Each structure stands twice: as structure tokens, then as C-alpha cells.
Amino acid sequence: MSVKKEVLLDYTKEELQSMIAPSFRAKQIWQWVYHKYVDNFKDMKNLPKEMQESLSNRYIINPLEIILTQKSIDGSIKYLFRLHDGHSIEAVLLLMKEKEYHEDGSIKHHERYTVCLSSQVGCKVGCAFCLTAKGGFVRDLSVAEIVAQLFMIKKENNIDANRRVNIVYMGMGEPLDNLQNVAKAINIFSDPDGFAISANRQTISTSGLSTKIEKLGKLDLGVNLAISLHAVDDALREKLMPINKAYNINSIMEAVKKFPINSRKRVMFEYLMIKDINDDLGAAKKLVKLLSGIKSKVNLIYFNPYEETDFQRPEPSSMIAFQEYLVAKGVLCTIRESKGLDISAACGQLREQNI
């Protein structure tokens, strides 16, 4: 009977140092993995042969396999990963800013990327507009399964180890329902000897689990917080997001007010605009009142239609009018330009098509 191997990406550098002797070898392994994206111990040339074999017998490094990629004309790339148990998850690389050059051909600015990572297979929240919810909840992702998404995306795109990316936990799943593993992944990503992506470049996007927002706040990880709000009154929000029955808007706002946020940052509120559902100026007026006293930024998001949904994409004029009203009332507000409209852009769409 074969012994199940441990997964190296599950562990922090300090944990590896306590598990591997001599401990300095752990740092060498860490650098091979996080600086050179090596996922085979036999390629770690400064390790003794016996150690390479011993580690290979005990650990696997990367638990994911790429099943499918889709690349958009805007540079976004969507990945479908297979897990060890045959389930699949998605992650997305978003090109936020292209590389810029000086007149002499030297690089002025490198590309800027944001990576959307999944935290669960499926989701418990059950939002009416979300395709991920259609497949139900299967299980939480392990630490390694979260970390490996970024590991593979950086490796596949040859993104240098010293190139910082922004991370958003807003792929498949509710990150606060898997808080322990997400919190450990945040610490692994921010390790200065690894990817060195500081916590203030990482954002947890939640559907508003108020008690868990408080728990996240007490961990004081230094991450940014984004609330998927999508409605300004409980009646509509319960229709769109049934979880609102357990965590109503008032409880979310109270939790947000207590959340420790960097003095230079704001709490982000994601507002998915759906035609004739929540895109009128009456909703904008209520939103201004709701955010009073909170240092906030509102991201207005176009609903991305998919098959078998009755919801429709709003008119650009509605988006602009909504934004202009908020800005006029002193609320920082942007319209998030949709990425990947020519590919399976809606979260869960690529997985749904390939189950």
C-alpha cells in the first residue's frame, strides 16, 4: 500500500525548517520553489542526491494540473486546474497595465497583474447571479491548493520572482468560510524570502459573513477587505444573496466599522450592477447613506451574462449615472472595466463547461 505524500506548498518556511534537517536546506528548497518555480526535487542542483531522493519519496511540491486555459484579447488568462481528487477550480490572471518603454527601448514600467484565486471547490453562499453556486459546495481548498494557483500562473507566464502581483481572493468560493487556510496562504505569499507579496497587496473579497469579518480583523493580517454588497436593502439582497438572512446589511456594516484598515487604504464595496434590478438612482441614494462614516471605495461591476440566467448586463448609461451620483455625494467610485468578455468570463463558467 502506497503512503500518501505530503504537499510541500502546505507549509510555511519556518515549518519546513523544523521538518527538514539541516534547516538551511529548507531555505534553499524555498528559493528553488518560489524564485525559480521548480516543482521537482531532482532539479534542485545544490541539494545532495540522497536528499533529493528522500524528499521525492516524502513530498510532492505542486498538487495542481492545468486542464485548460483561455486567453482573452485584453490579455486576461483564465485557468482551469484539476485537483488530486478529480475536482476542478478556476483562477484568473488579469493584465491591469501593459509594459511601457522609454524612447531608447528600455523598460519604463513592467506589466501590472492581478490574480484572482479560488478558496473552495464550489461555494456555500448560493448567490442567485453566480454560476459557481449552481454546482453547490464540495470542499475547502488546502493551503497548497491555494498557493499552487499563483505558483503555476507565475511559472506559466514567466513572471519574475521579484515582480509583484496583486492577489484577490475572489475566485470560486467564500474565502472567510475557509479562513484558516486562506490566512496561512496569505502568510506564505508575503514571506520576504518567497513571493514577497505583502499583505497590503492582498484583498479578501467576502459576501459579508459579519462574524468572520470580525475574526479576520482580530488576526490583523494587514490585508485589504472587499465586501460583495450588490444591494442596498435586505429584501433585495436576500433574493440575490440568501446568506443575507444570516448576515444582514446592518451586521456587515458594524463589522466593517471595526475592521483594522491601513490609514492609506479604504474598505472596498463591490456592487454588481444588474439591469432593472439594482441599477437605478434610488439605489445609489441608499448606498450613499449606507456608507456614511465609512472610509470606502465602491467598485461598480457589469454583470457578465451566461447561459441559463435571466439577469442582464446593465446599460453603460446606467453605470455612468450611478457613478456620477456617488461621486457627487463624495463617495469614491469607479466602474470596473470588464475583462475577458470574449472568453468564459463569469466565475465558474469554465468549470461548468468542463465538468
VENQUI-V539681 format. One line per field, one symbol per residue. ss: DSSP state (@ for helix, = for strand, . for the rest). burial: b if it has 24 or more other ideal C-beta (glycine too) atoms within 12 Angstrom, else e. Layout:
# VENQUI-V539681
ss: ???
burial: ???
This chain:
# VENQUI-V539681
ss: .....==@@@..@@@@@@@....@@@@@@@@@@@@@....@@@.....@@@@@@@@@@==....=======.....======.....==========..==.....===..=====...===.........@@@@.====..@@@@@@@@@@@@@@.........====.....@@@@@@@@@@@@@@@@........@@@=====...@@@@@@@@@@....=====.....@@@@@@@.@@@@...@@@@@@@@@@........========......@@@@@@@@@@.....=======..........=..@@@@@@@@@@@@@...=====............@@@@@..
burial: eeeeeebbbbbbbeebeeebeeeebbbbbbbbbbbbbbbebeebeebeeebbeebeeebbbbbbebbbbbeeeebbbbbbbbbeeebbbbbbbbbbeeeeeeeeeeeeeebebbbbbbbbbbbbbbbbbbbbbbbeebbbbbbbbbbbbbbbbbbbbebebebbbbbbbbbbbbbbbbbebbbbbbbbbbbebbbbbbbebbbbbbbbbbebbbebbebebbbbbbbbbbbbebebbeebbebbeebbbebbbebbbebbbeeeebbbbbbbbbbebbbbeebbebbbebbeebbbbbbbbbbbebeebebebbeeebbebbbebbeeeebebbbbebbbeebbbbbbbbbbeeb
